Amino acid sequence: MRVALALALSAAPLAAQTPPSLAVAPSGRATTEVSLSPPRVQGQPAPAPLKIRIDYGQPHIRGRQILGTLVPYDSVWRTGANSSTTLTTEVDLLVGGVEVPKGAYSLYSLPTRGGWLLIVNRNTGQWGTEYDKAHDLARIPLRSRTLNESVESLSIVLQPDNQPPAKGVLRFSWSDFELSTDWRLKP
């Protein structure tokens, strides 16, 4: 019996004995979040922090040309990979000077040779390419600059300022470009 089992195992193809290797997915998920601390009332527990959060699919360059091909000019881009990029805010904001009430939104962008627009859209939970202009809350001009070194993976950051009131910069970096706009609490 043992000899028969040993012969059967040694006759099995090598591929059947070796587990398949894992491949890295073309994109991952990433999140950036800012916590805002409400004032504490003496003698009471500290209130829970309020959050501003962006969740996005994080594509990687992987040797591809980005601007003009993967991210075409003059077409709405999902600002990430796979499902739509989502901004969730528990406070009313001003983003690039435009009011964004607390709630959840999808973020898209419109790259042109003359500049970029950030699109804040009321639809959420859809696949990133399912964009409907009728649900736009705002289109916000973005500052743009060329980076000295290429960024392999799309990075979206809510960079806070240390000085009150709560404010900061929303920054997108990928390939050789960086886009940004200011954010702050609505007074």
Residue pairs with C-beta under 8 A, 6 or more apart in sequence:
26 59
26 60
26 62
26 81
27 57
27 58
27 59
27 60
27 80
27 81
27 82
28 57
28 58
28 153
29 55
29 56
29 57
29 58
30 55
30 56
30 57
30 58
30 153
30 154
30 155
30 156
31 53
31 54
31 55
31 56
32 53
32 54
32 156
32 157
32 158
33 51
33 52
33 53
33 54
33 158
34 51
34 52
34 53
34 158
34 160
34 166
34 168
35 49
35 50
35 51
36 49
36 50
36 51
36 52
36 90
36 91
36 166
36 185
37 46
37 49
38 47
38 49
38 50
40 46
40 47
50 90
50 91
51 88
51 89
51 90
52 87
52 88
52 89
52 90
52 91
52 93
52 158
52 183
53 87
53 88
53 89
54 85
54 86
54 87
54 88
54 107
54 156
54 158
54 170
55 85
55 86
55 88
56 79
56 80
56 81
56 85
56 86
56 107
56 154
56 156
57 78
57 80
57 81
57 82
57 83
57 85
57 128
58 80
58 81
58 153
58 154
58 155
59 70
59 80
59 81
59 153
59 154
59 174
60 152
60 153
60 154
61 150
61 152
61 153
61 174
61 175
64 70
66 174
66 175
67 73
67 111
67 175
67 177
71 77
71 111
72 111
73 111
73 112
73 113
74 110
74 111
74 112
75 110
75 111
76 108
76 109
76 110
76 119
76 131
76 133
77 108
77 109
77 110
77 111
78 84
78 85
78 108
78 128
78 129
78 131
79 85
79 107
79 108
79 109
79 118
79 128
79 156
79 172
80 128
80 154
80 156
81 128
81 154
82 127
82 128
83 125
83 126
83 127
83 128
84 106
84 107
84 108
84 121
84 123
84 124
84 125
84 126
84 127
84 128
84 130
85 106
85 107
85 108
85 128
85 156
86 104
86 105
86 106
86 107
86 124
86 125
87 100
87 104
87 105
87 106
87 107
87 120
88 103
88 104
88 105
89 100
89 102
89 103
89 104
90 102
91 102
91 166
91 185
91 186
92 99
92 100
92 101
92 102
92 185
92 186
93 99
93 100
93 102
93 183
93 184
93 185
93 186
94 100
94 183
94 184
94 185
94 186
95 118
95 120
95 138
95 140
95 170
95 181
95 182
95 183
96 118
96 138
96 140
96 141
96 142
96 181
96 182
96 183
97 140
97 182
98 120
98 137
98 138
98 140
99 138
99 186
100 120
100 137
100 138
104 124
105 120
105 121
105 122
105 124
105 137
106 120
106 121
106 122
106 123
106 124
106 126
106 131
107 118
107 119
107 120
107 121
108 118
108 119
108 121
108 131
109 116
109 117
109 118
109 119
109 142
109 172
109 179
110 116
110 117
110 119
110 139
115 141
115 142
115 144
116 141
116 142
116 144
116 179
117 139
117 140
117 141
117 142
118 139
118 140
118 141
118 142
118 170
118 179
118 181
119 131
119 136
119 138
119 139
119 140
120 136
120 137
120 138
120 139
120 140
121 131
121 132
121 135
121 136
121 137
122 135
122 136
122 137
123 130
123 132
123 135
140 181
141 181
142 172
142 179
142 180
142 181
143 179
143 180
143 181
144 177
144 178
144 179
145 177
145 178
146 176
146 177
146 178
147 173
147 175
147 176
147 177
147 178
149 176
150 175
150 176
151 173
151 174
151 175
151 176
153 174
154 172
154 173
154 174
155 171
155 172
155 173
155 174
156 170
156 171
156 172
157 169
157 170
157 171
157 173
158 168
158 170
158 183
159 168
159 169
159 170
159 171
160 166
160 167
160 168
161 167
161 168
161 169
165 184
165 185
165 187
166 184
166 185
167 182
167 183
167 184
167 185
168 182
168 183
168 184
169 180
169 181
169 182
169 183
170 180
170 181
170 182
170 183
171 178
171 179
171 180
172 178
172 179
172 180
173 179
